[in-house]
Amino acid sequence: MDVIEVLRMNGGDGDNSYSNNSLIQRKVISMTKPIIEDALANLYCAMNFPKTIVMADLGCSSGPNTLLVASELIKSIDKIRLKLGHDESPEIQFYLNDLPHNDFNTIFRLVSKFQKNLTQPMEPNSPLPPCYFSGVPGSFYTRLFLSKSLHFVHSSYSLMWLSQVPEMENTNKGNIYISKTSPPSVIKAYHAQFQRDFLMFLKCRAEEMVSGGRMVLTTLGRRSDDPCSKECCYLWDLLAETLNNMVVEGLIKEEKMDSFNIPQYLPSHKEVSNEVNKEGSFVIDRLEVFEVKLSEEDAQGTDMGKTMRAVAEPLLLSHFGESIIEEVFTRYTNVLKNHLSLKDSKLVNVCVTVSMTRKG
């Protein structure tokens, strides 16, 4: 699997699009707002109230969440400026990054309206800062920007995606991700791939950020030290169950199933901290773990089924082909429904957020 070519969220604004099935991600952006505001306030003061600020949102995807992030960052800067009594707003350059096959067209169609809304001031006679947008296609595991050009970097719900499916000594038979039944060598390979990728991410950002720049990263993660814990594997386990049933029925070839693995790793806060300290270019200001409940208003599993489809469909499509996709997600939604009908059953996302400062 060539991850750069196939990894993307469902584009457009249809029923199965990421744009219409990313409410959980929207909740997470809102939940991390205080951490982002704290980092921006410290940045703005440390830079002695700059006239220009360059920001980047890495793994921006497409749809309303993309511009929600931009809106929150821009409003936070202006809120800080007003609180400190400064009359002049800084100009903001905002870079939107994702892989080349991301639906950038949907984003750019929304930008014009978004910029018009920015002209509506938060305070009388105090328009929001002028903001200029650019799209930057490419993997954030490579260099994307000029040296020492970024003041603030943000990423939400993206860094759990790996640059490639880990190279494994043994087949991860019957699974599509790390699971309790995965061979130890598979679990080790996933962890090693995360370490390589996150270390490279930090090295690239260290070169691109100015001294004293801030970075806030939020990724799907886990509280447990066990990478096979239910909190990070269960949704993929249920999808594997769906695919395995289709293998038994002859709808999917067994070798096709056994060669499919999700390029994702959900780290613990300790693993995130270890890699940041190992790379050495950043000081951790805050490191927090929190939960987002998924199933309170989704008794039928329909919403979660659509969310998972918006995320996973391009990967399944590239590997299994188009003919089985409808059947896969119809069955998967039924599996989710059966799970949610169990007593005391709940689905949660565990998120790890780290706020850092680039060392001088």
Residue frames relative to the residue before (quaternion, step in Angstrom):
aa qw qx qy qz dx dy dz
M 1.0000 0.0000 0.0000 0.0000 0.00 0.00 0.00
D 0.2347 -0.7436 0.6113 0.1354 3.56 -0.81 1.03
V 0.3241 -0.8050 0.4626 0.1814 3.57 -0.04 1.33
I 0.6372 0.5422 -0.3393 0.4299 3.60 0.92 -0.84
E 0.7040 0.4738 -0.2620 0.4596 3.58 1.05 -0.76
V 0.8092 0.3242 -0.1481 0.4670 3.60 0.95 -0.78
L 0.6262 0.5518 -0.3577 0.4190 3.61 1.14 -0.46
R 0.3478 0.6752 -0.5926 0.2683 3.53 -0.72 1.17
M 0.4673 -0.6217 0.5298 0.3383 3.55 -1.25 0.27
N 0.6168 -0.5329 0.4043 0.4149 3.62 -1.15 0.44
G 0.3290 -0.7873 0.4970 0.1580 3.54 -0.71 1.12
G 0.6621 0.5257 -0.3766 0.3788 3.54 -1.37 -0.19
D 0.4478 -0.6737 0.5077 0.2965 3.55 -1.25 -0.44
G 0.3358 0.7644 -0.4797 0.2697 3.58 1.17 0.64
D 0.7747 -0.3842 0.2554 0.4324 3.54 -1.38 0.01
N 0.7612 0.3478 -0.1870 0.5144 3.59 1.06 -0.72
S 0.4266 0.7260 -0.4491 0.2986 3.59 1.24 0.20
Y 0.5803 -0.5597 0.4635 0.3675 3.54 -1.27 0.48
S 0.5767 0.6124 -0.3608 0.4028 3.55 1.10 -0.74
N 0.7751 0.3319 -0.1644 0.5118 3.59 1.00 -0.85
N 0.7465 0.3484 -0.2026 0.5295 3.60 1.25 0.04
S 0.5461 0.6059 -0.3997 0.4183 3.56 0.92 0.92
L 0.1808 0.8154 -0.5257 0.1614 3.56 1.04 0.80
I 0.6130 0.5530 -0.3501 0.4425 3.59 1.02 -0.76
Q 0.6586 0.5060 -0.3034 0.4671 3.56 0.92 -0.93
R 0.6232 0.5404 -0.3296 0.4592 3.57 1.09 -0.75
K 0.6239 0.5388 -0.3280 0.4613 3.58 1.04 -0.82
V 0.6613 0.5222 -0.3035 0.4448 3.56 0.94 -0.93
I 0.6177 0.5379 -0.3395 0.4623 3.60 1.00 -0.80
S 0.6713 0.4928 -0.2891 0.4722 3.57 0.96 -0.88
M 0.6654 0.5199 -0.3033 0.4416 3.58 0.99 -0.83
T 0.7168 0.4297 -0.2529 0.4875 3.59 1.09 -0.62
K 0.3628 0.7721 -0.4609 0.2447 3.59 1.29 -0.02
P 0.6645 0.4980 -0.3381 0.4428 3.69 0.82 -0.81
I 0.6381 0.5191 -0.3300 0.4632 3.60 1.03 -0.73
I 0.6512 0.5122 -0.3043 0.4701 3.57 1.00 -0.87
E 0.6608 0.5091 -0.3101 0.4562 3.59 0.90 -0.90
D 0.6319 0.5311 -0.3252 0.4615 3.58 1.02 -0.79
A 0.6671 0.4972 -0.2980 0.4679 3.60 0.94 -0.91
L 0.6713 0.4980 -0.2988 0.4604 3.59 0.96 -0.86
A 0.6256 0.5347 -0.3389 0.4559 3.60 1.01 -0.76
N 0.6644 0.4940 -0.2957 0.4766 3.56 0.95 -0.88
L 0.6386 0.5267 -0.3182 0.4620 3.57 1.02 -0.81
Y 0.6808 0.5155 -0.2889 0.4328 3.56 0.80 -1.09
C 0.6848 0.4653 -0.2806 0.4856 3.60 0.94 -0.83
A 0.6617 0.5176 -0.3114 0.4442 3.58 0.95 -0.88
M 0.6948 0.4525 -0.2646 0.4925 3.59 1.15 -0.66
N 0.4277 -0.7288 0.4387 0.3057 3.57 1.34 0.13
F 0.6612 -0.5698 0.2949 0.3889 3.54 0.85 1.13
P 0.0388 -0.8669 0.4970 0.0006 3.58 0.61 1.17
K 0.5050 -0.6434 0.4873 0.3058 3.56 -1.28 0.43
T 0.7756 0.1552 -0.1082 0.6022 3.60 1.24 -0.40
I 0.0659 -0.7689 0.6354 0.0268 3.55 -1.13 0.77
V 0.1738 -0.7824 0.5932 0.0752 3.57 -0.91 0.99
M 0.0446 -0.8153 0.5760 -0.0395 3.55 -0.68 1.19
A 0.0983 -0.7786 0.6150 0.0759 3.56 -1.24 0.45
D 0.1616 -0.7415 0.6436 0.0991 3.53 -1.09 0.84
L 0.1632 -0.8335 0.5264 0.0387 3.56 -0.37 1.28
G 0.7816 0.1558 -0.1805 0.5764 3.55 -0.75 1.10
C 0.1480 0.8657 -0.4670 0.1027 3.55 1.07 0.83
S 0.2479 -0.7776 0.5262 0.2389 3.61 1.20 -0.53
S 0.4676 -0.6594 0.4958 0.3173 3.61 -1.08 -0.66
G 0.6273 0.5420 -0.3972 0.3936 3.54 -1.26 0.35
P 0.7923 -0.3713 0.2196 0.4315 3.57 -1.32 -0.05
N 0.5993 0.5811 -0.3735 0.4045 3.62 1.06 -0.61
T 0.5883 0.5931 -0.3634 0.4125 3.56 1.08 -0.73
L 0.7549 0.3697 -0.2058 0.5010 3.55 0.80 -0.99
L 0.5094 0.6005 -0.4314 0.4402 3.58 1.27 -0.19
V 0.6315 0.5231 -0.3246 0.4714 3.57 0.98 -0.85
A 0.6627 0.5032 -0.3048 0.4634 3.57 0.86 -0.99
S 0.6555 0.5270 -0.3067 0.4455 3.56 0.92 -0.94
E 0.6751 0.4991 -0.2978 0.4543 3.57 0.88 -0.94
L 0.6594 0.5089 -0.3104 0.4580 3.58 0.97 -0.83
I 0.6744 0.4957 -0.2933 0.4620 3.57 0.91 -0.93
K 0.6710 0.4892 -0.2965 0.4717 3.59 0.92 -0.90
S 0.6230 0.5422 -0.3428 0.4476 3.58 1.05 -0.71
I 0.6360 0.5213 -0.3267 0.4658 3.58 0.97 -0.84
D 0.6909 0.4729 -0.2907 0.4631 3.58 0.89 -0.91
K 0.6069 0.5540 -0.3432 0.4551 3.58 1.06 -0.72
I 0.6574 0.4991 -0.2952 0.4813 3.57 0.99 -0.88
R 0.6371 0.5377 -0.3220 0.4486 3.58 0.96 -0.90
L 0.6835 0.4856 -0.2859 0.4641 3.57 0.86 -0.97
K 0.6400 0.5392 -0.3208 0.4436 3.58 0.99 -0.83
L 0.7269 0.4207 -0.2287 0.4923 3.55 1.08 -0.80
G 0.5143 -0.7097 0.3713 0.3066 3.55 1.32 0.10
H 0.4423 0.6794 -0.4693 0.3500 3.58 1.10 0.63
D 0.4170 -0.7510 0.4662 0.2114 3.56 -0.83 1.03
E 0.7516 0.4135 -0.2155 0.4666 3.56 0.92 -0.88
S 0.3298 -0.7371 0.5585 0.1895 3.57 -0.86 1.01
P 0.4372 -0.6716 0.5155 0.3034 3.60 -1.03 0.66
E 0.4447 -0.6194 0.5560 0.3309 3.57 -1.24 0.41
I 0.1819 -0.8007 0.5662 0.0723 3.57 -0.99 0.86
Q 0.1665 -0.7322 0.6533 0.0962 3.54 -0.94 0.98
F 0.0743 -0.8195 0.5680 -0.0134 3.57 -0.64 1.15
Y 0.1549 -0.7945 0.5851 0.0497 3.55 -0.65 1.19
L 0.1622 -0.7691 0.6140 0.0719 3.55 -0.96 0.97
N 0.0395 -0.8353 0.5473 -0.0340 3.56 -0.50 1.21
D 0.2318 0.7169 -0.6497 0.1013 3.51 -1.24 0.67
L 0.7008 -0.4426 0.3359 0.4474 3.57 -1.30 0.03
P 0.6932 -0.5409 0.2821 0.3839 3.61 -1.11 0.65
H 0.7242 0.4336 -0.2610 0.4685 3.62 1.03 -0.66
N 0.3540 0.7086 -0.5141 0.3290 3.57 1.22 0.35
D 0.5024 -0.6618 0.4697 0.2985 3.58 -1.13 0.64
F 0.0656 -0.8307 0.5528 -0.0021 3.57 0.40 1.26
N 0.5785 0.6101 -0.3841 0.3816 3.61 1.07 -0.61
T 0.6336 0.5208 -0.3305 0.4669 3.58 1.02 -0.80
I 0.6327 0.5299 -0.3317 0.4570 3.59 0.99 -0.81
F 0.7163 0.4735 -0.2755 0.4322 3.56 0.73 -1.07
R 0.6013 0.5493 -0.3647 0.4513 3.58 1.15 -0.53
L 0.6957 0.4715 -0.2662 0.4720 3.59 1.15 -0.60
V 0.5453 0.6739 -0.3889 0.3120 3.58 1.17 -0.56
S 0.6406 0.5523 -0.3367 0.4137 3.59 0.90 -0.92
K 0.6741 0.4761 -0.2859 0.4870 3.57 0.91 -0.95
F 0.6272 0.5511 -0.3231 0.4455 3.54 1.03 -0.83
Q 0.6756 0.4929 -0.2990 0.4595 3.59 0.91 -0.90
K 0.6098 0.5373 -0.3504 0.4655 3.59 1.10 -0.64
N 0.6513 0.5153 -0.3132 0.4606 3.57 1.01 -0.82
L 0.6075 0.5758 -0.3476 0.4225 3.57 1.14 -0.61
T 0.6042 0.5729 -0.3565 0.4238 3.58 1.19 -0.47
Q 0.5795 0.5543 -0.3845 0.4571 3.59 1.26 -0.21
P 0.3488 -0.7997 0.4488 0.1935 3.61 -0.32 1.23
M 0.4959 -0.6164 0.5234 0.3165 3.55 -1.26 0.55
E 0.7671 0.1678 -0.0827 0.6137 3.54 1.16 -0.73
P 0.6189 -0.5498 0.3940 0.3992 3.64 -1.10 0.56
N 0.8520 0.0812 -0.0961 0.5082 3.56 -1.00 0.93
S 0.6553 0.4616 -0.3216 0.5040 3.59 1.14 0.60
P 0.1247 -0.8331 0.5360 0.0565 3.59 0.28 1.25
L 0.5808 -0.5805 0.4406 0.3626 3.56 -1.19 0.56
P 0.6571 -0.5384 0.3416 0.4020 3.59 -1.13 0.54
P 0.5102 -0.6054 0.4990 0.3523 3.61 -1.10 0.60
C 0.0782 -0.8236 0.5614 -0.0215 3.56 -0.83 1.01
Y 0.1364 -0.7950 0.5903 0.0289 3.55 -0.91 0.98
F 0.2180 -0.8156 0.5313 0.0700 3.57 -0.77 1.12
S 0.0155 0.7644 -0.6445 -0.0010 3.54 -1.18 0.70
G 0.3289 -0.7194 0.5750 0.2092 3.57 -1.09 0.73
V 0.0935 -0.7909 0.6044 0.0189 3.56 -0.98 0.89
P 0.1304 -0.8128 0.5637 0.0672 3.62 -0.10 1.23
G 0.5005 0.6410 -0.4822 0.3255 3.56 -1.00 0.82
S 0.5833 -0.5827 0.4397 0.3564 3.56 -1.29 0.36
F 0.3919 -0.7191 0.5157 0.2516 3.58 -0.91 0.85
Y 0.5403 0.5613 -0.4263 0.4597 3.56 1.26 0.32
T 0.6614 0.3812 -0.3079 0.5678 3.56 1.32 0.40
R 0.6201 -0.4927 0.4258 0.4375 3.57 -1.31 0.06
L 0.1242 -0.8127 0.5688 0.0239 3.56 -0.99 0.94
F 0.7992 0.2480 -0.0831 0.5412 3.58 1.14 -0.66
L 0.6617 -0.4943 0.3891 0.4079 3.55 -1.32 0.28
S 0.6096 -0.5520 0.4218 0.3817 3.56 -1.18 0.51
K 0.8673 0.0299 -0.0486 0.4945 3.54 -1.09 0.86
S 0.4386 0.7158 -0.4358 0.3246 3.57 0.97 0.89
L 0.7099 0.4606 -0.2525 0.4692 3.61 1.18 -0.46
H 0.2759 -0.7558 0.5737 0.1535 3.54 -1.05 0.87
F 0.8099 0.0579 0.0060 0.5837 3.57 1.03 -0.76
V 0.0833 -0.7837 0.6154 0.0102 3.56 -0.96 0.99
H 0.0466 -0.7880 0.6138 -0.0077 3.53 -0.97 0.96
S 0.0940 0.7663 -0.6348 0.0315 3.55 -1.17 0.62
S 0.0069 -0.8023 0.5960 -0.0323 3.57 -0.91 0.94
Y 0.8628 0.0296 -0.0561 0.5015 3.55 -0.93 1.02
S 0.5913 0.5812 -0.3710 0.4182 3.59 0.99 0.78
L 0.6908 0.5361 -0.2976 0.3831 3.58 0.93 -0.87
M 0.5224 0.5977 -0.4452 0.4143 3.62 1.18 0.04
W 0.5957 0.5525 -0.3667 0.4532 3.60 1.24 -0.37
L 0.3319 -0.7607 0.5338 0.1621 3.55 -0.84 1.05
S 0.5970 -0.5767 0.4211 0.3656 3.56 -1.26 0.37
Q 0.7921 -0.0061 0.0151 0.6102 3.57 1.25 -0.44
V 0.5641 -0.5214 0.4869 0.4158 3.54 -1.29 0.21
P 0.5086 -0.6697 0.4349 0.3219 3.63 -0.75 0.94
E 0.4366 -0.6576 0.5424 0.2876 3.56 -1.14 0.66
M 0.1178 -0.8409 0.5283 -0.0019 3.56 -0.58 1.21
E 0.4615 -0.6666 0.5179 0.2728 3.52 -1.14 0.75
N 0.7879 0.2199 -0.0956 0.5672 3.56 1.08 -0.78
T 0.5446 -0.6005 0.4724 0.3460 3.55 -1.23 0.51
N 0.3545 -0.7180 0.5616 0.2084 3.55 -0.99 0.88
K 0.0556 -0.8880 0.4555 0.0289 3.53 0.91 1.08
G 0.8372 0.1809 -0.1649 0.4891 3.52 -0.93 1.03
N 0.7026 0.4021 -0.2522 0.5301 3.57 1.29 -0.06
I 0.2504 -0.7501 0.5835 0.1849 3.54 -1.27 0.34
Y 0.7454 0.1838 -0.1225 0.6289 3.55 1.37 0.03
I 0.6956 -0.3908 0.3383 0.4990 3.59 -1.23 -0.16
S 0.0715 0.7911 -0.6013 0.0868 3.55 -0.94 0.94
K 0.6881 -0.4676 0.3502 0.4304 3.56 -1.28 0.23
T 0.7218 0.4234 -0.2445 0.4899 3.59 1.13 -0.61
S 0.4496 0.6823 -0.4616 0.3453 3.61 1.24 0.13
P 0.5194 -0.6163 0.4794 0.3473 3.63 -1.03 0.69
P 0.6240 -0.5585 0.3898 0.3830 3.63 -1.08 0.63
S 0.6314 0.5489 -0.3387 0.4305 3.59 1.04 -0.74
V 0.6189 0.5342 -0.3388 0.4656 3.60 1.11 -0.63
I 0.6517 0.5072 -0.3095 0.4714 3.58 0.93 -0.91
K 0.6450 0.5229 -0.3040 0.4670 3.56 1.01 -0.87
A 0.6545 0.5216 -0.3092 0.4515 3.59 0.97 -0.85
Y 0.6405 0.5192 -0.3196 0.4670 3.58 1.00 -0.81
H 0.6700 0.4982 -0.3016 0.4603 3.58 0.90 -0.93
A 0.6552 0.5162 -0.3103 0.4561 3.58 0.96 -0.86
Q 0.6381 0.5192 -0.3268 0.4652 3.59 1.04 -0.77
F 0.6195 0.5289 -0.3355 0.4732 3.60 1.03 -0.78
Q 0.6602 0.5175 -0.3164 0.4429 3.58 0.86 -0.94
R 0.6626 0.5003 -0.3068 0.4653 3.59 0.89 -0.91
D 0.6966 0.4932 -0.2801 0.4394 3.55 0.84 -1.02
F 0.7046 0.4652 -0.2884 0.4515 3.59 0.76 -0.98
L 0.6092 0.5412 -0.3416 0.4683 3.57 1.10 -0.69
M 0.6622 0.4910 -0.3012 0.4792 3.59 0.98 -0.85
F 0.6020 0.5526 -0.3470 0.4603 3.59 1.04 -0.77
L 0.6917 0.4804 -0.2799 0.4609 3.58 0.83 -0.97
K 0.6340 0.5304 -0.3288 0.4567 3.60 0.99 -0.79
C 0.6642 0.5034 -0.3024 0.4627 3.59 0.93 -0.90
R 0.6871 0.4714 -0.2941 0.4682 3.58 0.88 -0.91
A 0.5979 0.5672 -0.3637 0.4342 3.60 1.07 -0.66
E 0.6699 0.4865 -0.2941 0.4775 3.59 1.05 -0.74
E 0.7227 0.4722 -0.2418 0.4431 3.58 1.04 -0.77
M 0.6999 0.4852 -0.2668 0.4512 3.60 1.15 -0.55
V 0.4966 -0.6352 0.5041 0.3095 3.53 -1.18 0.63
S 0.6166 -0.5141 0.4331 0.4098 3.55 -1.25 0.35
G 0.7963 0.2421 -0.2087 0.5136 3.58 -0.80 1.01
G 0.4325 0.6925 -0.4630 0.3449 3.58 1.29 0.06
R 0.3268 -0.7505 0.5464 0.1770 3.56 -1.20 0.55
M 0.0734 -0.7771 0.6244 0.0287 3.52 -1.21 0.64
V 0.0567 -0.7789 0.6245 0.0119 3.58 -0.92 0.99
L 0.0402 -0.8112 0.5812 -0.0499 3.55 -0.60 1.22
T 0.0352 -0.7721 0.6343 0.0158 3.56 -0.98 0.90
T 0.0195 0.8025 -0.5941 0.0507 3.54 -0.79 1.02
L 0.5472 -0.5252 0.5107 0.4049 3.52 -1.24 0.35
G 0.0799 0.8143 -0.5681 0.0882 3.57 -0.90 0.86
R 0.3854 -0.6960 0.5447 0.2650 3.53 -1.15 -0.63
R 0.4638 -0.6450 0.5287 0.2988 3.55 -1.29 0.44
S 0.6664 0.5445 -0.2885 0.4199 3.53 1.01 -0.90
D 0.4888 -0.6249 0.5168 0.3218 3.55 -1.26 0.43
D 0.6147 0.5639 -0.3291 0.4426 3.57 1.28 -0.38
P 0.3403 -0.7701 0.5007 0.2009 3.65 -0.49 1.13
C 0.6644 0.4737 -0.3000 0.4942 3.60 1.29 -0.18
S 0.3656 0.7593 -0.4810 0.2419 3.59 1.23 0.17
K 0.6493 -0.5604 0.3649 0.3622 3.53 -1.18 0.67
E 0.6255 0.5914 -0.3426 0.3763 3.59 1.01 -0.80
C 0.7834 0.3035 -0.1853 0.5098 3.59 1.11 -0.47
C 0.7413 0.4340 -0.2198 0.4624 3.59 1.19 -0.33
Y 0.5411 0.7096 -0.3861 0.2338 3.56 1.13 -0.63
L 0.6607 0.5071 -0.3283 0.4456 3.61 0.88 -0.83
W 0.6575 0.4780 -0.3105 0.4928 3.59 1.06 -0.71
D 0.6005 0.5542 -0.3577 0.4520 3.60 1.09 -0.66
L 0.6615 0.5004 -0.3059 0.4673 3.59 0.99 -0.83
L 0.6366 0.4985 -0.3319 0.4860 3.59 1.06 -0.65
A 0.6221 0.5262 -0.3348 0.4733 3.59 1.06 -0.73
E 0.6133 0.5437 -0.3358 0.4643 3.57 1.04 -0.78
T 0.6435 0.5240 -0.3083 0.4650 3.58 0.97 -0.88
L 0.6928 0.4743 -0.2770 0.4673 3.59 0.84 -0.97
N 0.6430 0.5263 -0.3262 0.4507 3.60 0.99 -0.80
N 0.6201 0.5293 -0.3392 0.4693 3.60 1.05 -0.71
M 0.6656 0.4929 -0.2976 0.4747 3.57 1.05 -0.75
V 0.5732 0.5536 -0.3690 0.4783 3.59 1.24 -0.46
V 0.6508 0.5282 -0.3048 0.4523 3.56 0.92 -0.98
E 0.7182 0.4377 -0.2361 0.4868 3.56 1.06 -0.81
G 0.5330 -0.6705 0.3807 0.3484 3.57 1.28 0.08
L 0.4719 0.6861 -0.4319 0.3465 3.59 1.25 0.28
I 0.7538 0.1776 -0.1148 0.6221 3.55 1.29 -0.44
K 0.4457 -0.6792 0.5105 0.2818 3.59 -0.98 0.80
E 0.5659 -0.6405 0.4081 0.3209 3.55 -0.97 0.94
E 0.6708 0.4996 -0.3129 0.4500 3.60 0.92 -0.83
K 0.6002 0.5475 -0.3511 0.4655 3.55 1.20 -0.57
M 0.6411 0.5188 -0.3046 0.4765 3.57 1.02 -0.85
D 0.7139 0.4798 -0.2645 0.4361 3.58 0.83 -1.00
S 0.6939 0.4560 -0.2790 0.4824 3.60 1.21 -0.33
F 0.6096 0.5508 -0.3469 0.4524 3.58 1.29 0.14
N 0.1132 0.7826 -0.6030 0.1058 3.56 -0.75 1.09
I 0.4617 -0.6940 0.4915 0.2522 3.54 -1.02 0.89
P 0.3372 -0.7571 0.5228 0.1995 3.65 -0.77 0.99
Q 0.4508 0.6752 -0.4426 0.3808 3.56 0.52 1.20
Y 0.0134 0.7737 -0.6333 -0.0116 3.56 -1.18 0.58
L 0.2083 -0.7848 0.5761 0.0937 3.56 -0.80 1.06
P 0.1945 -0.8404 0.4966 0.0960 3.60 -0.17 1.25
S 0.4685 -0.6033 0.5535 0.3319 3.52 -1.34 0.27
H 0.6392 -0.5159 0.3799 0.4254 3.59 -1.21 0.28
K 0.6028 0.5579 -0.3588 0.4435 3.60 1.13 -0.60
E 0.6601 0.5041 -0.3090 0.4634 3.58 0.97 -0.83
V 0.6207 0.5215 -0.3362 0.4794 3.59 1.06 -0.73
S 0.6714 0.5066 -0.2906 0.4562 3.58 0.85 -0.99
N 0.6443 0.5438 -0.3228 0.4300 3.58 0.93 -0.90
E 0.6972 0.4710 -0.2832 0.4603 3.58 0.90 -0.91
V 0.6152 0.5332 -0.3470 0.4656 3.59 1.06 -0.72
N 0.6840 0.4748 -0.2840 0.4754 3.58 0.90 -0.91
K 0.6320 0.5409 -0.3282 0.4476 3.57 1.04 -0.75
E 0.6794 0.4841 -0.2930 0.4672 3.60 0.93 -0.90
G 0.3057 -0.8530 0.3875 0.1695 3.56 1.13 -0.66
S 0.6070 0.5961 -0.3583 0.3845 3.63 1.19 -0.10
F 0.7560 0.3542 -0.1771 0.5212 3.60 1.25 -0.32
V 0.2863 -0.6980 0.6266 0.1953 3.51 -1.31 0.55
I 0.3580 -0.7270 0.5442 0.2171 3.59 -0.85 0.95
D 0.2254 -0.7848 0.5683 0.1018 3.55 -0.73 1.14
R 0.7834 -0.0331 0.0501 0.6186 3.57 1.03 -0.84
L 0.0005 -0.7673 0.6412 -0.0081 3.54 -1.12 0.75
E 0.0716 0.8350 -0.5320 0.1207 3.56 -0.34 1.26
V 0.1918 -0.7520 0.6225 0.1008 3.53 -1.23 0.64
F 0.0960 0.8010 -0.5852 0.0825 3.58 -0.86 0.91
E 0.3914 -0.7237 0.5285 0.2094 3.55 -1.28 0.40
V 0.1514 -0.7355 0.6517 0.1071 3.52 -1.25 0.63
K 0.3139 -0.7577 0.5407 0.1871 3.58 -0.58 1.12
L 0.2836 -0.8104 0.5002 0.1127 3.55 -0.89 0.98
S 0.8088 0.4005 -0.1455 0.4052 3.57 0.92 -0.84
E 0.3704 0.7648 -0.4788 0.2208 3.62 1.20 0.06
E 0.7990 0.2466 -0.1115 0.5370 3.59 0.94 -0.88
D 0.6538 0.5031 -0.2947 0.4824 3.57 1.24 0.34
A 0.0030 -0.8585 0.5123 -0.0237 3.55 0.76 1.07
Q 0.7119 0.4445 -0.2604 0.4774 3.60 1.12 -0.56
G 0.4744 -0.6934 0.4305 0.3299 3.61 1.25 -0.09
T 0.4286 0.7388 -0.4431 0.2722 3.58 1.28 -0.05
D 0.6739 0.5030 -0.3046 0.4472 3.57 0.85 -0.94
M 0.6787 0.4753 -0.2994 0.4732 3.58 0.90 -0.88
G 0.6007 0.5553 -0.3512 0.4555 3.58 1.08 -0.67
K 0.6754 0.4786 -0.2884 0.4813 3.58 0.97 -0.87
T 0.6285 0.5366 -0.3331 0.4540 3.57 1.02 -0.78
M 0.6819 0.4756 -0.2845 0.4773 3.57 0.90 -0.92
R 0.6190 0.5316 -0.3469 0.4624 3.58 1.07 -0.66
A 0.6458 0.5294 -0.3226 0.4457 3.59 0.93 -0.88
V 0.7015 0.4571 -0.2512 0.4857 3.57 1.14 -0.71
A 0.8145 0.3482 -0.1364 0.4435 3.57 0.75 -1.11
E 0.5063 0.6974 -0.4207 0.2835 3.62 1.11 -0.50
P 0.6634 0.5002 -0.3469 0.4352 3.66 0.78 -0.80
L 0.6377 0.5238 -0.3279 0.4599 3.61 1.05 -0.71
L 0.6828 0.4745 -0.2827 0.4782 3.58 0.90 -0.93
L 0.6269 0.5574 -0.3272 0.4350 3.55 1.02 -0.83
S 0.6884 0.4908 -0.2857 0.4511 3.57 0.91 -0.91
H 0.7358 0.4263 -0.2320 0.4724 3.59 1.10 -0.66
F 0.7993 0.3022 -0.1407 0.5000 3.59 0.85 -0.97
G 0.5051 -0.6465 0.4369 0.3688 3.60 1.17 -0.39
E 0.6569 -0.5785 0.3491 0.3346 3.52 -1.27 0.46
S 0.6007 0.6479 -0.3579 0.3022 3.58 1.03 -0.77
I 0.7535 0.3995 -0.2214 0.4729 3.63 1.06 -0.64
I 0.4446 0.7523 -0.4321 0.2227 3.59 1.23 -0.33
E 0.6702 0.4986 -0.3159 0.4500 3.61 0.82 -0.94
E 0.6584 0.5136 -0.3015 0.4603 3.55 0.97 -0.91
V 0.6261 0.5509 -0.3384 0.4359 3.60 0.96 -0.86
F 0.7719 0.3858 -0.2203 0.4547 3.58 0.68 -1.03
T 0.5497 0.5542 -0.4051 0.4760 3.58 1.21 -0.28
R 0.6822 0.4742 -0.2784 0.4819 3.57 0.92 -0.93
Y 0.6430 0.5409 -0.3211 0.4368 3.56 0.96 -0.87
T 0.6378 0.5191 -0.3229 0.4685 3.58 0.98 -0.80
N 0.6437 0.5131 -0.3163 0.4715 3.60 1.06 -0.75
V 0.6218 0.5256 -0.3325 0.4759 3.59 1.08 -0.74
L 0.6401 0.5166 -0.3158 0.4729 3.57 0.99 -0.84
K 0.6348 0.5370 -0.3177 0.4558 3.57 0.99 -0.91
N 0.6580 0.5059 -0.3078 0.4652 3.58 0.93 -0.88
H 0.6430 0.5209 -0.3206 0.4610 3.57 1.00 -0.79
L 0.7081 0.4773 -0.2681 0.4459 3.55 0.85 -0.99
S 0.6082 0.5578 -0.3539 0.4401 3.59 1.22 -0.33
L 0.5488 0.6182 -0.3976 0.3983 3.58 1.24 -0.28
K 0.5762 -0.6024 0.4305 0.3462 3.56 -1.10 0.72
D 0.8493 0.1092 -0.1238 0.5015 3.56 -1.04 0.91
S 0.4039 0.7115 -0.4835 0.3112 3.56 1.19 0.41
K 0.1232 0.7779 -0.6116 0.0743 3.54 -1.00 0.79
L 0.2325 -0.7350 0.6196 0.1479 3.50 -1.24 0.59
V 0.0080 0.7983 -0.6018 0.0237 3.57 -0.89 0.92
N 0.2815 -0.6865 0.6331 0.2207 3.50 -1.32 0.43
V 0.2042 -0.7429 0.6244 0.1285 3.55 -0.93 0.90
C 0.1117 -0.8059 0.5809 0.0252 3.56 -0.80 1.04
V 0.1862 -0.7448 0.6317 0.1079 3.54 -1.15 0.75
T 0.0498 -0.7914 0.6092 -0.0020 3.58 -0.76 1.07
V 0.0319 -0.7819 0.6225 -0.0062 3.55 -0.92 0.99
S 0.1460 -0.7610 0.6295 0.0569 3.53 -0.98 1.00
M 0.0290 -0.8365 0.5432 -0.0665 3.57 -0.69 1.14
T 0.2518 -0.7264 0.6173 0.1670 3.52 -1.35 0.40
R 0.4397 -0.6709 0.5341 0.2670 3.57 -0.98 0.89
K 0.4350 -0.7095 0.4952 0.2492 3.54 -0.77 1.07
G 0.5189 -0.6556 0.4634 0.2936 3.56 -1.19 0.59
